[in-house]
Structure formats: structure tokens, C-alpha cells
Amino acid sequence: MQHQSSVSRETQTIYSECTFCQTDAIASLVMKETPNFRLVADHAPLLAGHILIIPKQHYACYGTVPATLDEELFSLKREVQRFFARYYAPPAYWEHGIFHQTVFHAHLHCFPIGPINYPSEEQEQGKIILRQDDIRQWYSQYGHYFYLEDAQQATIFPPLQDVYSDVVKTRLGPAVAAHSPFTTWRTAQERQLEGKPLIAALLARWHEFQSTEYTNLISQTLE
């Protein structure tokens, strides 16, 4: 994989109309910043522990995020995995890839809902992804997509409504429902209101987790 590299602020593309480009809009939800990414609590969580990984620069989707940022992204995903292992459940990652996006800025949903239960007689609806560059290649060749990843596999899907509905119905939806007390679909406004205590608990747990990570790092350094 490529080495981590930061994008200079002089070359960054920031849009005034984009919620994720404007830090004031999400400042209270930011859990961690790296040179090129922010780890953010979702403002309307589907369930407890719902986190977003958002590049600071304005990219349409992860299919356009350059390979020079891959290692930085992978490091954040590993950190989320450790955090979820301690407080929640194994992670699954979901991206709309522009298809069905509500904020048109790349963002990767991190859900503590793994592992995903795949239908026993699943049709070949998507393509298995083996590396991050496969997402860039798909976007370059075909454009829009949506994406689902857990510890078992990562799959990219074509932007077809029937495929999208089936994946949500048979994979993502049941996994979310199995880890949530809510039994019916809720609007973003309802999730935003009901999610306030979930966000507060998430931020408190993250602070505790970061303190533990720092203590462990110091201990390892002194050994």
C-alpha cells in the first residue's frame, strides 16, 4: 500500500455550501482529526456507535480519494475496529458512493453491526473488492456505486434501485435492527432528536478509549 501523505492546505478544495467542508457545522461531533480525515459522530445515528470517516478535502466519494491517503484511512478504520471491539460490536462499513447520498462529500459510515449475515442463495449483484484501488477503478469506469464491507468481505454494487433495496433489506437493515432497540424506520429528524443521548455516550466512551490507547502507547514505549 502507498505511504501516508498529507494534502497541502493550498491545494485543498473546500466548498462553502458543503456541510462537511464547513467545520463549524460539525465541530461538536468531531471525535478525532488526522492530517487528512475527521472521525465524526453521526448527527442522526441509526444506532449507538454510528461514526463517519470524512476526508477534509472535498471529494465526491471514496472512489475519488487518492491512493496517497489510503494508509491514513486504513489506520482510522483499525482504530474504529478497536474502539467497537471494546464498547460495541464488530464494524461494518457502508458508503453510498454518490448513489443515494444526502451530503455530497465523501463519507464512510462505520456501524457496530458485524458480522453481516449474507443470504445463503445470494445472487451475484456486486463485485468483491480486494483493495481500495478497486473502488477507484470502478468509479473511473462506471461512475456511481454503493459499498458494503465487514470482516468477511467487501462488495461494491451498481447504482440500481432494486439492488440497493435488496441489499438494505437482506443485509444492512437486519444487521442494524439486531443491534438497535428501534423496530421501525425513523426519519432523520427523529434520529437526530433520539440520537442525542447516543451521541453523548459515544463521545464519552471515545474519550475513555483514547485515554486508554495513550496509556498503552506510553507503556509500550517504556518497555
N, C-alpha and C positions, 0 to 999 in steps of 0.2 A: 504493500500500500504506500501511497505517497506520504511524504513527511508533512507535518502540520505547518501551515503558513498563514500568516495573517494578511488580510486585505487592508491596504492603507486607507486611512480616512479620506484622503484626497480623491481616491478612485471609487469610493462607495456611492451607491445610488440610493438615495433616501427620498421618499415621496411624502409630501405634506398631507395628502389625503388618505394615507395608509395608516391604519390603527397600529400595526406592528412596527412601522417605521418611527412613529412618534412615541418616544419613551415615556412621556408624561401620562399617556393613556393607560400604560401597563405597569408603571413604576411600583405600585403597591403589590403587584403579583410576581415581580421578578425574584426568583429564588437564587440564581447564580448567573454571573456573566463570565464568559471566556473571551479571548480576543475577537472572535467572530460569531458567537452564538449567545443566546439568552435561554435560560431554563425558566419557564414561566408557569405558574398555576393557572389553569383554565378558569376564566371568569364565570363560566356557566358549566360546571363539571357534570359529566354524565354519571360519575360515581366518585367515591372517595379516592384520592390519589391521582386524579386526572391532571397530567402535566403536558406542556408543549415544549418542544425544542425548536427555537426560531432563529434563523440566521439574522444577524444585524443588518446586513446589506439586503436590499430589496431584490429577491429572486422570485420568479413566478411560482416555482415549485422546486422540489429537490432534484428533479431532472435537469435543472439549470445551475445547481450549486456546483462549483468547480471541484475537481478531484483534489486540489491542494488543501481543501478543508475536510477531507474525509476522516483523517485520523483524529482531528478535533471533535468531529461529530461522533465517531465511534467511542471516544473516551467519555463523552457525556452519556451516551447510551449505556455504557458499562457502569457508570456511576448511578444512573437511574435504576439499573438492574440490582445493584447492591442495596439501594435505598428501598426498593419494593420488596426485596427478599427479607428485609428486616421488619417492615411495617405492614406490608400489604400482600400481594401475590405476584407471581412472575409476570414480566411485562409482555404486552403485545403492542406493536407499533402500527399506526394507521395514518395514511396520507391520502388526501383527495386528489393530489396531482392536478389541480385546477378544476377537475370534474367535481361538481357539487361544492366547490369552495365557497365559503361565506366571507372570508378575508383573503384578498388576492395577493398574498405574500406567503412564501413557503413556510409551512409549519408541520411538524411531525407530532401527532398525538401519541402520548405514552399512557396506556391503560394498564392497571394491575389486574389483568383478567386471564392471564395464561395458565396452562396451555389451551390453545384453541381446539375444540372438538370438530374434526373435519367429517363431513358426510362419508359413510362407508362406500357409497357408489357415486362418488363425486365426478362430475363431468369436467373435462379439460376446458375450463373457462378462462384461465390466465396462463402466465408464463412464470416458471420458477426463476427466482433471482438468486444468483450466487455471489454477486459482488455489487458494490454501489455503482460501478460504471455501467452495469446492465440497465439501470434506471435512466442514466443519461442517454444511452444508446436508444432505448425505447422512445424517449421523448424526442430525440433528434429525428427518428424515423417515422413515428406515428403521432406524436403530439400528446394530447391529454391521456390521463390514466388514473387509476386509483390503486392503492398498495396496502397489503396486509402482511405483517411479519410477527412471528413468535419464535420460540426456541426450536420448533420443529422445522419450519420453512418460511421463506419469504416469497410472496407472489405478487406480480403486477398484472392488472386487469385492464381490458379495453374499456373506454368510456361509454358503455352501453347500459341503458337504464335497467333492462331485465337482468343483466349480470350483476349490476350494483345491488339491486333489490334482493337478489338471491343470496349474495354474499352477506349482506346485512341481516337477512332473515335466518340464514342457516349457520353462520359463523360468528360474526361480530355481535349481533343482537343477543343471542343466547349466552355468550360469554359475559357480556356486560350485565345481563339480568341475573346471572348466577352470583355476581359479586355486588349487587345493589339491592337495597330494600324496596326500591320502587318497582312496581309491576306494570306500569303503563308508561307510554311515551309522554315526555313532558316538553313543553316549548322552551326555547332559550330563555325567555323571561322567567318562567317557573324555575328552571335550573339555576338561574342567576340568583334568585331570591333564596331558594332552598339550599344553594351551594355555599352560602356564607360560612356556616359552621364547618363545612367540609374543608373549605379553603383555609380557615383559621387553624384547624387541626393539622392539615398538610404542612403549612408553614412552620408550625411548632415542631412537628416531627423532623422536618428538614433541618431546622436549626440544631436540634439534638443530634441528628445524624452527622452533620458537618462537624460538630464538636468532637464526636467520636472518631471520625475519619482523621481529623487533625491530631488527636491524641495518639492514634495508632501510627500515624506517619512519624511523629516525634519519637515514639518508642522504637520503631524500626530503624530510624536514623541513629539512635544511641546504641543499638545492639552491635 
